[in-house]
């Protein structure tokens, strides 16, 4: 008696197209199990054999929204029983993001030629190293879907932390830019006319008014040069401080030493460090490997250097407590004393991953609260800056008028 074999899932390459409703995303809610059923039921002969691709298309380890959606759907497909090959093929076919589609096409070829998913992601620089380590552990332990879900959770938390810092920066930056725009507008369009009025008055002008009139005349004459220079200079300063890799350390140093932002940055980075280290240790990754991987994901250079130092101390055989005390001054700047004590206690009790997760959750809540209140905390300082500019302008304009009224009375 002969029995027909069901075609293997890993070799099937003609999965039906998932319904794509917006660019870069996959909709796998209602039709995913029908898609899986079709994958199993389609005949093997209809599956085209992919070409062998020897040239790898390396991308960036930066996690985009399309990558995050891809990982979320990959966890769902693998968790439902679909093989990695077929899952990659299905998602690659249905993504609308052209860059991601090209990367997935190259990754699919590597996986079908025998490479593991984690090795393929590392070769293509698809994700940060610590997330690739997590996926590798999932492959070795047979729990790949769960580890991919953990990477998605970690990415969501990182995105949330960055969003908090951006929202905290938005208010002061908006107020300062608006102040500069209004100041330039007043200097270009209003001060020259005020200067013409005062020049026709038979009155001695105060020094403040003379400076204001000279500034207005200068801005009114060369406005077509000065306006591009001012806004181009501000743009270049922002790029140098926060965008260019070679110089953005200076911007990070500046933010880290501002009173309100200092507290927000510390709590955000400690939360990221604690949560991700707990996740890696729980997955079975050695502590030195985990620390070296985490050093790459910190946004601020001081935390990158410090995490590498902690990893080297622990590799030498020191405990966390001893590592903290080697350079206590630097430790106190980067880690709150309470976090140091909790980590030390967790290490001594053998519950380090548990206490790290608790620290991550605690400081995440505190950083959320600071980002919500940062506008209230910075509002007095911003109001003082705006008030000084308004007072200077008002005094410079009103003093000559008072002098003129006094001459009329006499």
C-alpha positions in Angstrom: 0.0 0.0 0.0 1.3 3.4 -0.9 0.7 6.5 1.0 1.0 10.0 -0.5 3.4 12.2 1.3 2.4 15.7 2.4 4.8 18.2 0.9 7.4 19.5 3.3 6.7 23.0 4.5 10.3 24.2 4.2 10.5 23.5 0.5 7.2 25.0 -0.5 7.8 28.4 -2.1 4.3 29.4 -3.4 2.5 30.6 -0.4 -0.4 32.8 -1.2 -0.2 36.5 -0.8 -1.2 38.0 2.5 -3.6 40.9 2.4 -1.5 44.0 2.6 -3.4 47.1 3.7 -0.7 49.7 4.3 2.8 50.1 3.1 5.5 48.1 4.9 3.0 46.2 7.1 1.5 42.7 7.0 -2.1 41.8 7.9 -2.1 38.3 9.3 -5.0 38.5 11.7 -8.0 36.7 10.0 -6.4 34.9 7.1 -3.2 33.6 8.6 -4.4 30.0 9.3 -6.0 29.8 5.8 -2.6 30.9 4.4 -0.8 28.2 6.4 -3.4 25.6 5.2 -2.9 26.6 1.6 0.9 26.3 2.0 0.6 22.8 3.2 -2.0 21.7 0.6 -0.4 23.2 -2.5 1.5 20.7 -4.6 5.3 20.6 -4.4 5.7 20.6 -8.1 4.4 24.1 -8.5 7.0 25.6 -6.3 9.7 27.5 -8.2 13.2 26.8 -7.0 14.9 30.1 -5.8 18.2 31.0 -7.3 21.3 30.7 -5.3 22.5 34.1 -4.3 26.1 34.4 -3.2 26.3 38.1 -2.9 24.7 39.3 0.4 22.9 42.6 0.5 23.9 44.1 3.9 21.6 46.5 5.5 21.6 48.6 8.6 21.1 47.3 12.1 18.7 50.2 12.8 15.3 48.8 13.5 12.6 50.5 11.3 8.8 50.2 11.6 8.8 47.7 8.7 11.4 45.5 10.4 9.5 45.6 13.7 6.3 44.5 11.8 8.3 41.8 10.0 9.5 40.3 13.3 6.1 40.4 14.8 4.6 38.5 11.9 7.6 36.1 11.8 7.0 35.2 15.4 3.3 34.6 14.6 4.1 32.3 11.6 6.9 30.4 13.3 4.8 30.0 16.4 1.9 28.5 14.4 4.2 25.8 13.1 5.4 27.2 9.8 9.1 26.7 9.0 11.6 29.5 8.9 12.1 29.2 5.1 8.4 29.4 4.2 7.8 32.2 6.7 10.6 34.3 5.2 9.3 33.6 1.7 5.8 34.5 2.6 6.7 37.7 4.3 9.3 38.7 1.7 6.7 38.3 -1.1 4.2 40.5 0.7 6.2 43.3 2.0 5.8 46.7 0.2 9.0 48.2 1.6 11.5 48.0 -1.2 14.7 48.1 0.9 13.4 45.4 3.3 12.2 43.3 0.4 15.7 43.3 -1.1 17.3 42.4 2.2 14.7 39.6 2.9 15.3 38.2 -0.6 19.0 37.9 0.1 18.4 36.5 3.6 16.0 33.9 2.1 18.7 32.6 -0.2 21.2 32.3 2.7 18.7 30.3 4.8 17.8 28.0 1.9 21.5 27.4 1.3 21.9 26.1 4.9 22.5 29.1 7.1 20.7 29.5 10.4 18.3 32.5 10.8 20.6 34.1 13.5 23.7 33.7 11.3 21.9 35.1 8.3 20.7 38.1 10.3 24.3 38.7 11.6 25.8 38.4 8.1 23.2 40.9 6.8 23.6 43.3 9.7 19.8 43.0 10.1 19.4 43.6 13.9 21.5 44.8 16.8 23.9 42.1 18.1 22.1 41.5 21.4 18.8 40.7 19.6 20.6 38.3 17.2 22.1 36.5 20.3 18.6 36.2 21.6 17.4 34.6 18.4 20.4 32.3 18.3 19.4 31.0 21.8 15.9 30.5 20.5 17.2 28.3 17.7 19.4 26.3 19.9 16.6 25.8 22.5 13.8 25.1 20.1 11.9 28.1 21.3 12.5 30.5 18.4 9.0 32.0 18.3 9.2 33.1 21.9 12.6 34.7 21.5 11.4 36.6 18.4 8.5 37.9 20.5 10.9 39.0 23.2 12.9 40.9 20.5 9.7 42.7 19.5 9.0 43.6 23.2 12.5 44.9 23.6 12.2 47.0 20.4 8.9 48.4 21.5 10.4 49.5 24.8 13.4 51.1 23.1 11.1 52.9 20.7 9.0 54.1 23.7 12.0 55.4 25.5 13.3 57.3 22.5 9.8 58.8 22.0 9.8 60.0 25.6 13.0 61.9 25.1 11.9 63.4 21.8 8.6 64.6 23.2 10.5 66.1 26.2 12.8 68.0 23.8 10.0 69.2 21.5 8.6 71.8 23.9 11.8 73.7 24.7 13.1 73.5 21.1 9.7 74.7 19.8 9.7 77.7 22.2 13.3 78.7 21.4 12.8 78.4 17.6 9.6 80.5 17.8 11.4 83.1 19.9 14.2 83.3 17.4 11.8 83.6 14.4 9.9 86.4 16.1 13.1 88.2 17.1 14.4 88.1 13.6 11.0 89.3 12.3 10.9 92.2 14.7 14.5 93.1 13.8 13.9 93.0 10.1 10.4 94.6 9.7 9.7 96.7 12.8 13.0 98.1 14.1 14.0 100.0 10.9 10.7 101.9 11.0 11.1 102.7 14.7 14.6 103.9 13.9 13.2 106.3 11.3 10.7 107.7 13.8 13.3 108.3 16.5 15.8 109.9 14.0 13.2 112.6 13.3 12.8 113.4 17.0 14.8 116.1 18.6 15.7 114.0 21.6 18.9 112.3 23.0 18.5 108.6 22.6 19.6 106.2 25.3 22.3 103.7 24.6 19.9 100.8 24.5 17.8 102.6 21.9 20.8 103.4 19.8 21.9 99.8 19.8 18.4 98.7 18.9 18.2 101.2 16.0 21.7 100.2 14.7 20.6 96.5 14.8 17.4 97.3 13.0 19.2 99.3 10.3 21.7 96.5 9.8 19.1 93.8 9.6 16.9 95.9 7.3 19.8 96.5 4.9 21.3 93.0 4.8 18.2 90.8 5.7 18.6 88.7 2.5 22.0 87.6 3.8 21.4 87.4 7.5 18.2 85.4 7.5 19.8 82.4 5.6 22.9 82.7 7.7 21.0 82.7 11.0 18.8 79.7 10.2 21.5 77.9 8.3 23.8 78.3 11.3 21.2 77.0 13.7 20.6 74.0 11.5 24.3 73.3 11.3 24.6 73.6 15.1 21.8 71.0 15.6 23.4 68.7 13.1 26.8 68.9 14.7 25.5 68.4 18.2 22.9 65.7 17.6 23.3 64.1 14.1 26.9 63.8 12.9 28.4 60.7 14.5 31.9 62.3 14.8 30.6 65.3 16.8 27.4 64.3 18.5 29.2 63.3 21.7 29.3 67.1 22.5 25.6 67.3 22.2 25.1 64.2 24.4 27.5 65.7 27.0 25.5 69.0 26.9 22.1 67.2 27.4 23.5 65.0 30.1 24.6 68.1 32.1 21.3 70.0 31.8 19.4 69.8 35.1 16.1 68.2 34.0 17.3 66.2 31.1 20.1 64.7 33.2 17.5 62.8 35.4 15.5 61.7 32.3 18.6 60.3 30.5 19.8 58.4 33.6 16.5 56.8 34.2 16.0 55.9 30.5 19.4 54.3 30.1 19.3 52.5 33.4 15.9 51.1 32.5 17.2 49.9 29.1 20.3 48.4 30.6 18.4 46.6 33.4 15.6 45.2 31.2 17.7 44.0 28.3 20.3 42.5 30.6 17.6 40.6 32.5 16.2 39.3 29.2 19.6 38.1 28.0 20.5 36.4 31.3 17.1 34.7 31.5 17.7 33.3 28.0 21.0 31.8 29.0 23.5 34.2 27.5 26.7 34.5 29.5 26.9 37.8 31.5 30.1 39.1 29.8 28.7 38.4 26.3 25.4 40.1 27.3 27.1 43.2 28.7 29.3 43.6 25.6 26.2 43.3 23.4 24.3 45.8 25.5 27.2 48.3 25.2 26.3 48.7 21.5 22.6 49.6 22.1 23.1 52.6 24.4 22.5 55.9 22.8 24.9 57.8 25.0 28.7 57.3 24.7 29.2 57.5 28.5 27.0 54.5 29.0 28.7 52.6 26.2 32.1 53.1 27.7 30.9 52.3 31.2 29.1 49.1 30.2 32.3 47.9 28.4 34.3 48.6 31.6 31.8 46.6 33.7 32.1 43.7 31.3 35.9 43.7 31.5 35.8 43.8 35.3 33.4 40.9 35.5 35.5 39.0 33.0 38.4 39.4 35.4 36.3 37.8 38.1 35.0 40.8 40.0 31.4 41.0 41.1 29.0 43.8 40.3 29.6 45.3 43.7 33.4 45.3 43.2 33.0 46.7 39.7 30.9 49.6 40.9 33.4 50.5 43.6 36.4 50.5 41.2 35.3 53.9 39.9 32.7 55.0 42.3 32.6 58.6 41.1 31.7 57.5 37.5 29.2 54.9 38.8 27.4 57.4 40.9 27.0 59.7 37.9 25.5 57.0 35.7 23.7 54.7 38.1 21.5 55.8 41.0 22.7 54.5 44.3 19.5 52.6 44.9 20.0 50.7 41.6 23.6 49.8 42.6 22.4 48.4 45.9 19.5 46.4 44.4 21.8 44.9 41.7 24.4 43.9 44.4 21.6 42.3 46.6 20.3 40.4 43.6 23.7 39.1 42.6 24.4 37.9 46.2 21.0 36.2 46.4 21.2 34.6 43.0 18.2 36.5 41.7 20.0 39.0 39.5 17.7 38.6 36.4 14.6 39.1 38.6 15.8 42.3 40.3 17.1 43.7 37.0 13.6 43.3 35.5 12.2 45.1 38.5 14.7 47.9 38.2 13.9 48.3 34.5 10.1 48.5 35.2 10.6 51.0 38.1 12.9 53.4 36.2 10.7 53.1 33.1 7.7 54.4 35.1 9.8 57.3 36.5 11.2 58.3 33.1 7.6 58.4 31.8 6.6 60.7 34.6 9.5 63.0 34.0 8.8 63.2 30.3 5.2 64.1 31.0 6.2 66.9 33.5 9.2 68.2 31.7 7.3 71.0 30.0 6.1 72.2 33.4 9.6 72.0 34.9 11.2 73.9 32.0 8.4 76.5 31.6 9.8 79.0 34.2 13.3 79.1 32.6 11.9 79.5 29.1 9.5 82.3 30.3 12.5 84.1 31.8 14.4 84.0 28.5 11.4 85.3 26.6 10.6 87.9 29.2 14.2 89.4 29.1 13.9 89.8 25.3 10.5 91.5 25.6 11.7 93.8 28.5 14.8 94.9 26.5 12.7 95.7 23.5 10.0 97.6 25.5 12.5 99.7 27.5 14.5 100.6 24.4 11.4 101.8 22.7 9.7 103.5 25.6 12.7 105.5 27.1 12.9 107.9 24.1 9.1 108.4 24.2 9.2 109.3 27.9 12.1 111.7 27.3 10.1 113.4 24.4 7.0 113.8 26.6 9.2 115.3 29.4 10.5 117.9 26.9 7.0 118.8 25.9 6.0 119.4 29.5 8.9 121.7 30.2 
